[in-house]
Amino acid sequence: QMDWGDNPDLVDESVTIQGREHIKLMVVLVGDIIDLECQVLFTSLPVSEITWKMNGAIINQTDNPIVETKDGDVFIEEHLKIKNTTEEMDGDTVTCEYAKGEYADRVEVSLNVFKLKIETSEEVCETCHGNLKLIFKESKRSSQDEQNVDRRIKTRIEEMTNVQSDEITVDSDEYSITISIATVKNNQAILDMKPKLLINGLRYSTLSDCKCGYNGATLWIVILLLASVAM
């Protein structure tokens, strides 16, 4: 028997189909560090190696397994860390597999990766006063019909921006909020997502395109533009 360790970003499929009970969905943001804990709940000594795969290809950047014995039962715990999640990873699958003798089992995670776009006006960019529209959207697909994904991404947005759930607008496959520059200027979690910045509907990629100065109240937008250049 195998399972995933506790992780609030891991959710069940809204409708469980027979034969897919081993599959979970993981709600992550661009820039996240993913930490998956795979558990083998019952095996025997000597233990076999756990095999990790991403999209079917074996990956090896795992921590050393922890093997525990209790009342004759043997348990294994092993972690896989994926640094700097990118939008291209949306829809990727990660599997943890274990086999010994005639026994073989696996658990699987499908990644739901949300990227961030920020929309604003030229006036806000010039004065550094006013509101921004933050738009979170899954990179390659839409999971809006997945109720558990919907609930988790709303919670992630609430935790990141300190807004209330009823302030999040859902339009098709986009989750948007409107907040002031002052609220987000020092929000490192937002900057870590390297959001695309659109001014009057146009993407700007050079610092000179935004006339914001270098004072403390506007430094965040300078950093944001630099992040946009790096994309």
N, C-alpha and C positions, 0 to 999 in steps of 0.2 A: 504494500500500500504506500502511495506517495501523495504528497500535498505540498502546497506553497506555504511559507511562513507568513505571519501577519504582515500586511502592508495595506494601508488605507486606499492606495491607488489601484489595487487589484479588486475587480468587481466581477460578479457572475454575469453571464449572458442573461438578458431579460427573459428570454424564452429558452429553457433548457431542452435541447433535443437529445434523445437517447443516443448514446455513443459519443457525445461531446461533453460529458460531465467533467472531464479532465481539463477542459479549456476555460481559461479566464481572460478577461479583458483588462488592460492596464492603461489608465488615463495619465498621460505625462505631457509636460510642456517642453518646448524647444529649450535646450540648455540644461534640462534636468540631469542629475546623476541617478541612474537606475540601480537599485540594489535588490536583487532577487534572491530569496532564500529557498532552496529546494530541500525537502525533507523526505528521507526514506524511513518509514515508520517501523518496519519490521524486516530484518534480514538476519544473517548469521556471519560469524567470523570464519575465515578471513573475508572481509568485505570486498566487493568489486568497486571499480572506479565509476563515478558518476560522469555521464557524457552530456555536455551542453552543446546545443546547436542553435544557430540563427539562420532562418530560412533554409534549413537543411544542411548547412555547412558547420562543421565542428569548430568551436571556439574554445580557447584555453585560458583566458584571463580570469581565472577563478581563484578564490582563497582556498587554503588547505582545508579539507573536510574535517569536521568534528565528529568523532565516533564515540558513542556512549553505550554502555551495557548496563541493563537493569533487569534483574530477575530472569536472566537468561536471554532476554530480548536485546537486539542490537539496533541502534538508531543512528542514522547519518544525517548531518546537516552541512550543506555547502552553499556558499554565496557566489553569485556572479554580479560584478559591478560593470555597468556600461556608462562611461563618462561622456558628457557633452552630447546629449540626445539631439539629433537633427530632424528637420521636417521630412527629409527623405526616408526616415525610418518608420513613417506612418504606415501601418498595415504589416510591418515585419512581424515574424513569429519567433519566439524563443522557446525551446523545449529543453527539459531536463529529463534524462533517461537513465534507467538503472536496470541491470540484468545480472542474474546469478542463477546458474543451472537452468531449470525450466522456467524460472520466474523472470518476467520482463514487464516493465511498466514505464509510463512517462506522464509528465504533466506539461501543459503548454500555455503560453501567454501570447495574446495578440496585442500589439502596441497601438494605442490610439494617441497619436502625437498632434498636439494643438500648437499652431504658430500664432503670432501676434502681429497685427497691423494697427498703426496709429494714424488717424485722420485729423487734420486741423486746418485752419485757414491761414492765409498769408498775414492777416492782421495779428493773430495770436503769435505767429512765428516772429513777427517784427517787434511786438510789444512784450511778449512773454507773459501776457495776462489773458486769462480766458480758459475755455474748456477744450479738452481733447476727447476724441472718441476712440476707445480701445476696442478692437474687434478680434476675438479669438475664434479660430476656425481650424478644423482638422485639415491636415496638409493635403491628403490625397483622396480622402473618401468622406462620407457623411455617416455618422452614427447617431443621428438625432433620434431615430426610432428606438435606440437602445436606452431604455429608461435609466438603467444603472450608470451608464456613461454620462448621460445628461445630468443626473444628480451630482456625480463626482466632479465634473468640470465646473459646474456652478459653485461647488464648495471650494475648489481650487481658486477660482476667480475671487470669491469672497475673502479667502485667506490672504491672497496676494494684494488686494486693493482696499480691503476694509469696507466694501459696499455690502448692502443687504441683498438677499436673494431677489426681492421684488424690484430691485434697481437694474437687474440684468435683463436685457431685451433679447429674445430669441427670434431670429428671422431666418427661415430656411435652416441652413447649417451653420449660421454665425451667431455668436454670443457677444453682445456689445454692451458697453457701459460708457457713460459720459461723466468725466471727472475733471477737476481743475488741474492746471499745471502744478500749482502749489502742492497738491496732494501727491503727485507722482514724481516730482523732480528729484527726490532722493531715494526713490524706490529701486534698490539694486536688483530685486527679483525681476522687475520689468526690463531693466537694462540687460540682464543676463539672457533674455530671450532674443536679443538682437532684432527688435521689431523693425519692420519696414515703415518708413515715415512718408506719408502723403500729404502734400500741401495743396489745397484747392484741387484735389483729385490727381495731382501729378507727383510722381516719386522724385524726390530730390536726393542726390547722392554726394554732393560736395558741400563743404562747410560754408562757402561763400553764397550758396543759394538761400541760406537762412540768415537774416540780418540780426539775429539775437546777439547781444554782446556777451562778454565773458564774466559778467558779475555773478555773484553767488546765487542770485535768484534764477539765473538762466543757464548755469553751467551744465545742468542735466541735459538740456536739448543739444548742446554742443557734443556731449558724449554720445547722445542718441544718433546724431548725424554721423559721427565717426564709426559707430557700430554699423550704420547702414552702408557706409562705404566698404566696410570689411566683408559684407555679404557677397 
